[in-house]
């Protein structure tokens, strides 16, 4: 079954060193980053992070005048082989579940996929059905 997690989402100015500032305050607060994505476009940088302690992370980010919000995401571990993500995507599409975001990290023979849908409860039930 897919595990429900809370991802912190926030924006920063899209400037050199933004990632460094974010990771520095989290390190100083003793917060481990479990999964992260970021992208910059125009004047804004967008971040999504799953941490070991969201409350501590939010407090640390406030010192940078960053307000983070929590968004539910689903995490599923798949085999790191051809077609694993396609099988997940096919199940969701066949059931009419619309993805709103997705990111993935691989290590060894496993891939962890974080995603959000318009119906996470339904998606969670479908993952290993």
N, C-alpha and C positions, 0 to 999 in steps of 0.2 A: 504494500500500500504506500502511496505517496505520503510523505510526512509534511504537515503544515508548519511553516516557519514564518517569522516576521522579518521582513527586510526593511532596513532603514533607507529611505529615499530622501535626497536633498540636492540642492544646487549650490554651486560656488561660482565666483567669477572664473571665466575661462582664461586663466593666466598661468604662466610658468610657475611651478612650485605649489600649485593647489593640492595635488596629491600628496606632496611632502608634508604640507601643513596638516592635512586630515590625518595621515598615518602617524604623524608625530604626536598629536594630542591623544589619539587612541592608544598609542604605545605607553605614553606617560600615565594614562588612566588604567593601564593594565587590561585593556580590552583586546581580545584576539579577533582578527578578521577571518571568518570562515569561508566567505565567498564574496567577491566584489566584481562590479562592472562600473565603468565610467566612460563617458564620451563628452567631448566638447564640440559645441557648434555655436558660431557667432560669439557673443559675449558671455554665454553661460556654459558652465560645466555641470553635467548631470551625473549623480552617483547613486548606486544601489549597493548596500552592504548587509551581509548577514554576520552578526557578531556573537561573541560568547556572552555578552551582557548589554542589551540594548539600552537599559536605563543609564548605565555608566557611560555608554557611547554618546547618548543624547546630551548628557550633562557636559561631557568633554567637548563636543561639537559646539555647544553654546558659547564656549570661550572664544570661538572663532566667529561668533554671531551667525552660526548656521543653525537653522531650525529643521530638524529631521522629522519625518512622519513615518509611521510604520505601515507597511502594506503586506498583506498575506500573500505568500508564495507557496508553491508546492515543490518539494524536493523528491526526486526519484533517482535511484541508482540503477543504471543499466549496464549490460555487458559492453565492453569496448570492442565492438565488432560491427562490420558492415550491416546496416539495416536496423540496428537497435532503435535509433531515433525515429526512423520511418515507421516502425511498428507502433510506437507510442503516438506519433502524429496521425496515423491511420485510424487508430481506435478513437481518438478525440474527434477527428473529422467525421467519421461514420456516425458518431453519436450527436453530432451537431454542436460540439463544444468549441467555442471560439477562443483561440489564444490571444492574449493581450501583450505578453512579453515572454522571452525565453533566453536563458544563458546556460552554458555548460562548462564543466571543468573535467578533464580526464587525468587519471593517474593509474598506471599499470593496466590492469585488465578491466577497470571500472570507469564509468562516466557518471558524474552527478549532474543532473539536469534540474535547474530551477526554472519554474514557469508559473504564470498566472493566467487565469481564464476568466470568462464572464460567469462561470459556474464552477468554482473550485470544489464544492462538495460532490458534484456529479463527476468531475474529472478525477477526483481522488478515488472514487469507487471504481472507475473504469481502468485505472492504470494497470492493475494486476488481474483484471477480470478475464 
